Amino acid sequence: DAGVIQSPRHEVTEMGQEVTLRCKPISGHNSLFWYRQTMMRGLELLIYFNNNVPIDDSGMPEDRFSAKMPNASFSTLKIQPSEPRDSAVYFCASSLRLAGGYSKVLTFGAGSRLTVL
Amino acid sequence: DAKTTQPNSMESNEEEPVHLPCNHSTISGTDYIHWYRQLPSQGPEYVIHGLTSNVNNRMASLAIAEDRKSSTLILHRATLRDAAVYYCILRTRGGSNYKLTFGKGTLLTVNP
C-alpha cells in the first residue's frame, strides 16, 4: 500500500498564478480531506468529501480556493489567483467511513509545500 | 467541539518512558480520545485511540482516567525517532465525527 500520494511535494509560484495540488487517496477509502498547516494557525480542515461528494467546505478560506473529486482515486485543490498568504503546507488525508456513520482513522499524505512569492 | 489542553513541550531521554498528558474536562460520553503525531516534515500519523478502557498497541499505550477528564499517552521506551508533535484530539461518535480538529499539541524532544 503506497499510502496517500500528493503532488507536487514543493511548489514555488508568483502571486496571481494558478496553483493545482493533487491527491491520490488510499484505494478503498471513501472519505477525503484537505488540510492546511501554517505556523500561525496550525492544521485547519479546508474541505471534506465522502463518496466523491463535498460534504463540508466551511473551512475553504474564500472563492479563490476550489476542490474537486472527479472519482474515488483522485482529488485536486486549486487556488486561483494565488496570494503570498496562501503559502503553507497542504495535506490530503483519506479514511474509510462505515455505513453506520463511524469514520475510521485518517491517513495523511506527506504534504505539498506551497510558496507564493 | 470539546477542547483538549496539552503542555506546549516536553523533553525526554532516549530509552526512557515518556508520559504525555492531555486534559479534556468537557469530554462527552460519545467522545473518543485520539492521539496523532507529526514527525518533522511529514503529515500527521495515527498513534492510538480509546473510549474508556486503557489501550495498548505496538506504538504506545493510552491510559484514560476513570472520570475520562484526562488521559496520558505512554511511550514505553523513547527513541530519537519519536521526536514529534503529539496531538490529543476528541472525536465524537456519529454526526460530524469525520472531523479531526487539531490543537497546538505537545512538542516532544528526545535527547540521545
Interface residues (C-beta under 8 A of the other chain):
Chain A: V4 S31 F33 G42 L43 L45 Y48 N50 I55 D56 F91 A93 S95 R97 G101 Y102 S103 V105 L106 T107 F108 G109 A110 G111
Chain B: H34 Y36 Q42 G43 P44 E45 Y46 H49 R93 G94 G95 S96 N97 Y98 K99 L100 T101 F102 G103 K104
